[in-house]
Amino acid sequence: MKSILTMVVLGVIFMVSCSTGEKAIPVKKVDYPVEFTLSKVDLMDKIKGGWAGQVIGCTYGGPTEFRYNGTMIQDYIPIDWDDTKMEWYYTYAPGLYDDIYMDLTFVDVFEKEGLDAPASSHARAFAYADYMLWHANQAARYNIMNGMEPPASGHWENNPHADDIDFQIEADFAGLMNPGMVNSASEVCDRVGHIMNYGDGWYGGVYVAAMYSLAFWSDDVPFVVTEALKTIPEQSEFYQCINDVIGWHAAYPDDWKRTWFEAERKWSSDIGCPDGVFVPFNIDAKINAAYIVIGMLYGEGDFGKTVDISTRCGQDSDCNPASSGGILGAILGYDAIPEYWKQGLDKVEDMDFKYTTISLNDTYDMGYRHSIEMVKRNGGEELEDALKIKVEEPVSVKFERAFEGHYPVKIIQAPWGGNALVEGGETEHSFNFNGKGFVLKGGASKLQGVAEDADLHIEVYVDGVLYEEAVLSTGYQARRHEVTWKYNLENGDHAVKVVWKDPATGYRIDLGNVIVYGPEPTS
C-alpha cells in the first residue's frame, strides 16, 4: 500500500474456496479508510499513466488481434517494440485505437454538457460518430438510430452481442475520473455501459473501471484485482470466472499458462455473440477479462511483463493489454512506466485520435479536471496542491444475466455461397427450427457498380405472425449487424419467414447461417 493510505488491516483471515479444490486462498479483510490525501501532481501522474498505458498496450498487441483464437501466443513468437510503432498506427491504422477514441466520445460529452450528462446524450454522440463499430456497439448504434433508447439498446433481447467485450474496453474513463470512488465509477458505468451491453458484458466495464478507481490509492496489484471484484454480483458468471482466475493464480503462482488452460477449459464457451458461436473466435467479456487479470497477477507489477502476458493469452489481444497496461499505468503513474515502453509516445501525444479533435495531452487535461470535480461532488475537498478524497468501499451493482435459459444447440447452414433476396428473383425466405430462439445472420449489400447506399425494408413473421419490421441499410455505419433474431419463444417447432418489402434493382439481402437456441443440456 502507498504511504498516503490511512488504512487498518484487521488481523482477521477468512477462507475463500478455490475452484480448483486444491487449496483455499487466505484473504485479508480490509477496514477501508474514511479518506486519503492525494497530491495534484500524483493525480495527474496517475491519470496520464492510465491513458498512456492504454495506448502502449493497444499498440503492442495490435499485430496479433484475433489472430490467435483459442490458443495462446507462444513465447518463441516475437512481438516487436520500438519507437516507431505508435506513430505508424496513429498514421496508417488509426482504427486500432478504438479502445481510446470510444472512451473519448463519452469524455467529450461530459466536457461539453457537464458531469450530469444523461445516457441519451452519450448515446447520440456514440451512435452518430464517424467511426466504424462492430458487435455490441454496432447493434446498439442501429437500435439508437432507429429510435430505441438506452438501456433497451443494450439489452440482450434487442442486442445479440450484449455479453461482448465492447463496454469493457471503453470504461477506462469512468474509473480514471473517479479516484478512490469505486461506486461513483459504477454509477457512470450504469449510465453509459447499458447503451451497448447488459449482464456480463456490462460487468466487464464495471470491473475495469473499479480497478482504475482503486489504482489511485493502492499500488498492490492483487488487492486491486480482488477488491474491484466486489462490485460484481457473486451469482454472475463474470464474477465466478474472475474469482476462479484469482484462485488459480494462488494455486499456480509461477505458471500463467496453467491458469490460461484452466480458464479455457471452464470459461471459453461463448453462447451469445453470433460470430463466436460454434467457432474458436471469442469476444465474450468474461474470458477476455480473465486475460486482463492473468496479465496483471502474473505480471507482478512489471509493466512489460503485464502487457506481454495479456497479449499472449490471445483472442482480443490488443484490447486486453490496453486494459491491463492502463490499469497498471494508473497504479504506477506515468513517470514510473519504464522508458523502454514509453519510447515513441512523445511523437503522438499531440496528435488527435482519428475521428476526434482530442489528443492524449488534451485527454490528460480533461481527465484531470473531471476527476477533481468528481472528488468534490462526492464529499471530497480540493486543497491548494492536493485533494482529500472520500474513499468508497466497493458495493455490488445489480444482478442481471443475458441469454438466461438459452443455449446454442444447432446451426442451420446457409446454402453453399449463401442465399440472397434479389429484385427480380426470390424476395422471401423461410426456414423452420426446433428450439426457443434464433439468430439469422447476414445483411444488405449493393451490387457491383451501384454507388448509392439504400435502406431496404423487411418484414419478419414468426409462426405466421408479424414479429417485426426492420431497416437493413447497405451503408456500413447504419447497418444492422444481423438480419433478424428472436429469443424467449416457447421451446418447440417454429417457422420463420423474411419478406423484402421494397425490392430494388442493384441491391440484395444476403442471408447467412441460422443459430438455433434451446434449453441448456442437462448432461
C-alpha positions in Angstrom: 0.0 0.0 0.0 1.1 3.6 -0.6 2.2 5.6 2.4 -0.7 8.1 1.8 -3.1 5.3 2.6 -4.6 5.6 6.1 -5.7 2.0 6.5 -6.1 -0.5 9.2 -5.7 -4.1 8.2 -7.6 -6.3 10.6 -5.9 -9.5 11.8 -8.9 -11.4 10.6 -8.4 -14.1 8.0 -11.2 -15.9 6.3 -11.0 -18.6 3.7 -12.4 -18.3 0.1 -12.7 -21.6 -1.6 -10.6 -22.1 -4.7 -12.5 -23.6 -7.6 -9.6 -26.0 -8.3 -10.4 -27.7 -5.0 -6.6 -27.9 -4.2 -6.3 -25.1 -1.7 -8.1 -22.2 -0.1 -7.0 -18.6 -0.5 -6.2 -16.6 2.6 -7.7 -13.1 2.2 -7.2 -10.2 4.5 -10.4 -8.4 5.5 -9.8 -4.7 5.0 -11.2 -1.8 7.0 -11.4 1.0 4.5 -10.2 4.4 5.4 -12.6 7.3 5.5 -10.4 9.4 3.3 -7.0 9.8 1.8 -4.9 12.7 0.5 -3.5 12.7 -3.0 -1.3 15.5 -4.3 -2.4 17.1 -7.5 1.0 16.1 -9.0 0.3 12.5 -8.2 -3.3 12.7 -9.5 -2.1 14.0 -12.9 0.7 11.4 -13.0 -1.8 8.6 -12.4 -4.3 9.9 -15.0 -1.5 10.2 -17.5 -0.3 6.7 -16.7 -3.7 5.3 -17.2 -4.3 6.8 -20.6 -0.7 6.3 -21.8 -0.7 2.7 -20.6 -3.8 2.0 -22.8 -2.1 3.4 -25.9 1.1 1.4 -25.2 -0.8 -1.9 -24.5 -3.1 -1.4 -27.5 -0.2 -0.7 -29.8 1.9 -3.7 -28.5 -1.0 -6.2 -29.0 -2.2 -4.7 -32.3 -0.4 -7.0 -34.7 -1.9 -10.1 -33.0 -5.5 -9.1 -32.6 -7.8 -12.1 -33.2 -5.0 -14.0 -34.9 -4.7 -16.4 -32.1 -8.2 -17.7 -31.2 -8.5 -20.4 -28.6 -4.7 -20.7 -28.4 -2.0 -18.7 -26.6 0.8 -16.9 -28.5 3.9 -19.0 -27.8 7.0 -17.5 -26.3 9.1 -18.1 -29.4 6.8 -15.8 -31.5 8.3 -12.3 -31.4 6.2 -9.3 -30.8 8.4 -6.3 -31.8 8.6 -3.0 -30.0 10.4 0.2 -30.9 9.9 4.0 -31.1 8.1 3.8 -34.4 5.2 1.6 -33.5 2.7 4.2 -32.1 3.3 6.8 -34.7 2.8 4.2 -37.5 -0.5 3.0 -36.1 -1.7 6.6 -35.5 -0.9 7.4 -39.1 -1.7 4.3 -41.1 -4.1 2.2 -38.9 -5.8 4.6 -36.5 -8.8 2.3 -36.1 -6.6 0.3 -33.8 -7.2 2.8 -31.1 -11.0 2.3 -30.8 -10.2 1.5 -27.2 -9.3 5.1 -26.6 -11.4 7.2 -29.0 -14.5 5.3 -28.0 -13.8 6.4 -24.4 -13.2 9.9 -25.6 -16.7 10.1 -27.0 -18.1 9.9 -23.5 -15.3 12.1 -22.0 -16.2 14.8 -24.6 -19.9 14.6 -23.7 -19.0 15.3 -20.1 -16.7 18.1 -21.2 -19.4 19.8 -23.3 -22.6 19.1 -21.2 -21.2 18.6 -17.7 -20.8 15.6 -15.4 -24.6 15.2 -15.2 -24.9 14.5 -18.9 -27.6 11.8 -19.3 -27.3 8.5 -21.1 -29.3 9.8 -24.0 -26.6 12.4 -24.8 -23.9 9.8 -24.6 -26.0 7.5 -26.8 -26.5 10.1 -29.5 -22.8 11.1 -29.6 -21.8 7.5 -29.8 -24.4 6.5 -32.5 -23.8 9.3 -34.9 -20.0 9.4 -34.6 -18.0 8.9 -37.8 -16.1 5.8 -36.6 -16.9 2.3 -37.6 -18.4 0.0 -35.0 -18.8 -3.7 -34.5 -20.6 -6.2 -32.3 -22.5 -4.8 -29.3 -21.5 -1.3 -30.3 -22.9 -1.5 -33.8 -26.0 -3.3 -32.6 -26.6 -0.5 -30.2 -25.9 2.1 -32.8 -28.5 0.6 -35.1 -31.0 0.5 -32.2 -30.4 4.1 -31.3 -30.5 5.3 -34.9 -33.9 3.6 -35.2 -35.4 5.1 -32.1 -34.5 2.8 -29.3 -33.1 4.5 -26.2 -30.7 3.0 -23.6 -30.8 0.8 -21.6 -33.1 -1.0 -24.1 -30.4 -0.5 -26.8 -28.0 -2.8 -24.9 -30.5 -5.3 -23.6 -29.8 -8.9 -24.8 -33.3 -9.3 -26.3 -32.5 -6.3 -28.6 -28.8 -6.9 -28.9 -27.4 -10.4 -29.6 -23.9 -9.1 -28.7 -24.9 -7.9 -25.1 -22.2 -10.1 -23.5 -19.4 -9.0 -25.8 -16.3 -7.1 -24.8 -17.4 -3.6 -26.0 -18.0 -1.7 -22.8 -15.2 -3.5 -21.1 -12.7 -1.7 -23.5 -14.5 1.6 -23.2 -15.0 2.0 -19.4 -11.5 3.2 -18.5 -12.6 6.8 -18.4 -15.2 6.0 -15.7 -12.5 4.8 -13.3 -10.0 7.5 -14.1 -12.5 10.3 -13.4 -13.4 8.7 -10.0 -10.1 8.3 -8.0 -10.8 6.1 -5.0 -14.6 6.4 -5.6 -15.5 3.0 -6.9 -19.2 3.3 -6.5 -19.3 6.6 -8.3 -17.5 4.9 -11.1 -20.2 2.2 -11.2 -22.9 4.9 -11.5 -21.1 6.3 -14.5 -20.9 2.8 -15.9 -24.6 2.3 -15.4 -25.4 5.4 -17.3 -23.0 4.7 -20.2 -22.5 1.0 -20.3 -26.1 0.0 -20.8 -26.1 1.8 -24.1 -24.4 -1.2 -25.7 -24.2 -4.0 -23.1 -26.0 -6.0 -20.5 -25.2 -8.6 -17.9 -21.6 -10.0 -18.1 -20.9 -7.5 -21.0 -21.7 -4.6 -18.7 -19.9 -6.1 -15.7 -16.7 -6.2 -17.7 -16.8 -2.4 -17.8 -17.8 -2.0 -14.2 -14.9 -4.2 -13.1 -12.3 -2.5 -15.2 -13.5 0.9 -14.0 -13.3 -0.3 -10.4 -9.7 -1.4 -10.8 -8.8 2.0 -12.2 -10.5 3.8 -9.3 -8.7 1.6 -6.7 -5.4 2.3 -8.5 -5.3 5.8 -7.1 -4.8 4.7 -3.5 -3.3 1.3 -3.7 -0.2 0.0 -5.5 -0.9 -3.6 -4.5 -2.0 -5.3 -7.8 -3.6 -8.4 -6.1 -5.5 -6.1 -3.8 -6.8 -4.0 -6.7 -7.9 -7.1 -8.7 -9.7 -8.8 -5.8 -11.3 -5.7 -4.2 -12.7 -4.5 -7.6 -14.5 -7.8 -7.9 -16.7 -6.8 -5.0 -18.6 -4.5 -7.4 -19.8 -7.6 -9.3 -22.7 -9.8 -8.1 -21.3 -13.2 -6.9 -24.1 -15.1 -8.7 -22.9 -13.8 -12.1 -20.7 -15.9 -14.4 -18.4 -12.9 -14.8 -17.7 -12.9 -11.0 -17.2 -16.6 -11.0 -14.8 -16.5 -13.9 -12.6 -13.8 -12.4 -12.8 -15.4 -8.9 -11.6 -18.6 -10.5 -8.6 -16.9 -12.1 -7.6 -15.4 -8.7 -7.9 -18.9 -7.2 -5.8 -20.5 -10.0 -3.2 -17.8 -9.6 -3.0 -18.8 -5.9 -2.7 -22.4 -6.8 -0.2 -22.0 -9.6 1.6 -18.7 -8.8 4.5 -19.4 -11.2 2.6 -20.7 -14.2 0.3 -18.3 -16.0 -0.1 -20.9 -18.8 -1.7 -23.3 -16.4 -4.2 -20.7 -15.3 -4.8 -19.9 -19.0 -5.6 -23.6 -19.7 -7.9 -23.7 -16.7 -9.8 -20.6 -17.9 -10.1 -22.0 -21.4 -11.4 -25.3 -20.1 -14.1 -23.8 -17.9 -15.0 -20.3 -19.3 -14.3 -20.2 -23.0 -17.8 -21.0 -24.2 -19.5 -18.1 -26.0 -23.2 -18.6 -26.2 -24.3 -15.1 -27.2 -22.2 -13.4 -30.0 -23.5 -14.8 -33.3 -19.9 -14.5 -34.7 -18.4 -16.5 -31.8 -20.8 -19.5 -31.5 -19.6 -22.8 -33.0 -16.2 -21.2 -33.9 -12.9 -20.5 -31.9 -13.4 -16.7 -32.1 -14.4 -15.4 -28.7 -15.2 -11.8 -28.0 -17.1 -12.6 -24.8 -16.3 -10.1 -22.0 -15.5 -12.6 -19.2 -12.9 -14.7 -20.9 -11.1 -11.6 -22.2 -11.4 -10.0 -18.7 -9.7 -13.2 -17.5 -6.8 -12.5 -19.8 -6.5 -8.9 -18.3 -6.4 -10.4 -14.8 -3.9 -13.1 -15.8 -1.6 -10.4 -17.1 -2.0 -8.3 -14.0 -1.5 -11.0 -11.5 1.4 -12.8 -13.2 2.9 -9.5 -14.4 3.7 -8.8 -10.7 3.8 -5.0 -11.2 6.2 -5.2 -14.1 4.7 -3.2 -17.0 6.3 -5.1 -19.8 5.6 -8.5 -18.4 2.0 -7.5 -17.7 1.1 -6.3 -21.2 3.1 -9.2 -22.8 1.2 -11.9 -20.8 -2.2 -10.3 -21.5 -1.3 -10.2 -25.2 -0.1 -13.7 -25.3 -3.4 -15.0 -23.9 -4.8 -14.4 -27.4 -8.3 -13.5 -28.7 -8.8 -9.7 -28.4 -5.1 -9.3 -27.8 -4.9 -5.5 -28.3 -7.8 -4.6 -26.1 -6.7 -6.8 -23.2 -3.2 -5.5 -22.8 -4.7 -2.0 -23.3 -6.8 -2.6 -20.2 -4.0 -4.3 -18.1 -1.5 -1.7 -19.3 -3.9 1.2 -18.5 -4.7 0.0 -15.0 -1.1 -0.8 -14.1 -0.1 2.6 -15.7 -2.5 4.3 -13.3 -1.1 2.2 -10.4 2.5 3.1 -11.2 1.9 6.6 -12.6 3.2 7.9 -15.9 6.7 8.7 -14.7 7.2 5.2 -13.4 6.3 3.4 -16.7 9.7 2.3 -18.0 11.2 4.5 -20.7 11.5 1.4 -22.9 7.7 1.2 -23.1 7.2 5.0 -23.5 9.5 5.2 -26.4 7.7 6.9 -29.3 4.9 8.2 -27.0 6.2 11.8 -27.3 5.7 11.6 -31.1 1.9 11.0 -30.7 0.8 12.8 -27.6 -0.1 15.9 -29.5 -1.7 14.0 -32.4 -5.5 13.9 -32.4 -7.0 10.5 -32.3 -8.8 9.6 -35.5 -12.5 10.8 -35.6 -11.8 13.3 -32.8 -10.2 16.7 -32.2 -8.7 15.3 -29.0 -5.0 14.3 -28.4 -3.5 12.4 -25.5 -2.3 15.7 -24.0 -5.9 17.0 -24.2 -7.2 13.8 -22.6 -4.8 14.1 -19.7 -6.1 17.7 -19.0 -9.7 16.8 -19.3 -9.4 13.7 -17.2 -7.6 15.8 -14.5 -10.3 18.4 -14.4 -13.1 15.9 -14.4 -11.6 13.9 -11.6 -11.2 17.0 -9.4 -14.9 17.9 -10.0 -16.0 14.3 -9.2 -14.0 14.3 -5.9 -15.8 17.5 -4.8 -19.2 16.1 -5.9 -18.6 13.1 -3.7 -17.7 14.8 -0.5 -14.0 15.4 -1.0 -12.1 18.6 -0.8 -9.8 20.5 -3.1 -6.8 22.0 -1.4 -4.1 24.2 -2.9 -1.9 21.4 -4.1 -3.8 18.2 -3.1 -7.2 16.5 -2.8 -8.8 15.0 0.2 -10.8 12.1 -1.3 -13.6 10.2 0.5 -12.9 6.5 -0.1 -15.8 4.3 -1.2 -15.8 0.6 -0.2 -16.9 -1.3 -3.3 -20.6 -2.2 -3.3 -22.0 -4.8 -5.8 -24.1 -3.5 -8.7 -27.4 -5.0 -9.5 -27.6 -8.6 -10.8 -28.6 -9.1 -14.4 -28.0 -12.1 -16.8 -28.2 -12.1 -20.6 -29.4 -15.1 -22.6 -30.7 -16.8 -19.4 -32.2 -20.2 -20.3 -30.8 -20.1 -23.9 -28.1 -22.3 -25.2 -26.9 -22.7 -28.9 -28.0 -26.2 -30.0 -27.8 -26.1 -33.8 -26.6 -24.2 -36.8 -28.6 -24.2 -40.0 -26.0 -23.7 -42.7 -26.8 -21.3 -45.5 -26.7 -22.9 -49.0 -23.2 -23.0 -50.5 -22.2 -19.5 -51.4 -25.0 -18.1 -49.2 -28.6 -17.3 -50.1 -29.9 -13.9 -51.1 -33.1 -12.0 -51.7 -32.8 -10.0 -55.0 -35.1 -7.9 -57.2 -36.5 -10.0 -60.0 -35.8 -13.2 -58.1 -36.7 -14.5 -54.6 -37.9 -11.8 -52.2 -39.0 -14.2 -49.4 -37.1 -16.7 -47.4 -38.4 -19.2 -44.9 -36.9 -21.7 -42.5 -38.1 -24.0 -39.7 -36.3 -24.9 -36.5 -36.9 -26.6 -33.2 -35.9 -24.5 -30.2 -36.7 -21.3 -28.2 -34.8 -18.7 -30.1 -32.8 -18.0 -33.3 -30.4 -15.5 -35.0 -30.4 -15.1 -38.8 -27.0 -13.7 -39.9 -26.5 -11.6 -43.0 -27.2 -8.1 -44.1 -27.9 -5.8 -47.0 -25.4 -5.0 -49.8 -25.1 -3.2 -53.1 -24.3 -4.9 -56.4 -21.2 -4.1 -58.3 -21.3 -0.6 -59.9 -24.0 0.8 -57.6 -22.8 3.8 -55.8 -25.7 5.0 -53.7 -26.5 3.3 -50.4 -30.1 2.5 -49.7 -32.3 1.4 -46.8 -34.0 -1.9 -47.5 -37.2 -2.8 -45.6 -38.1 -6.3 -44.4 -40.9 -7.9 -42.5 -40.3 -10.9 -40.3 -43.0 -13.4 -39.5 -42.6 -16.0 -36.7 -45.2 -18.8 -36.8 -47.3 -16.8 -39.2 -47.5 -13.6 -37.0 -45.7 -10.4 -37.9 -42.9 -10.1 -35.4 -41.0 -7.0 -36.6 -40.4 -4.6 -39.4 -36.8 -3.7 -39.8 -34.5 -1.5 -41.9 -31.4 -3.0 -43.5 -29.0 -0.4 -44.7 -26.3 -1.1 -47.2 -24.2 1.6 -45.6 -21.7 0.3 -43.1 -22.4 3.0 -40.5 -26.1 2.3 -40.3 -26.1 -1.4 -41.0 -27.9 -4.0 -38.8 -25.3 -6.5 -37.5 -27.7 -9.4 -38.1 -30.8 -9.7 -40.3 -33.2 -10.7 -37.5 -33.4 -12.6 -34.3 -35.8 -13.6 -31.6 -35.4 -15.1 -28.1 -37.7 -16.4 -25.4 -40.0 -18.3 -27.7 -41.8 -21.4 -26.3 -39.4 -24.3 -26.8 -40.6 -26.3 -29.8 -41.2 -26.2 -33.5 -41.2 -22.7 -35.2 -41.4 -21.3 -38.7 -39.8 -18.0 -39.7 -40.4 -16.0 -42.9 -38.4 -13.0 -44.1 -40.0 -10.7 -46.7 -38.2 -8.0 -48.6 -40.9 -5.3 -48.9 -39.3 -2.9 -51.4 -37.0 -4.8 -53.7 -35.0 -2.6 -56.0 -32.5 -3.2 -58.8 -28.9 -3.1 -57.8 -29.4 -4.3 -54.2 -29.6 -7.6 -52.3 -30.2 -9.0 -48.9 -27.7 -11.7 -48.1 -28.9 -14.4 -45.8 -26.4 -16.4 -43.8 -26.4 -19.2 -41.2 -29.1 -19.5 -38.6 -28.1 -20.1 -35.0 -30.8 -22.0 -33.1 -31.2 -21.8 -29.3 -32.7 -24.3 -27.0 -32.6 -25.0 -23.2 -29.2 -25.7 -21.8 -28.4 -29.5 -22.0 -28.7 -31.2 -18.6 -25.8 -33.6 -19.2 
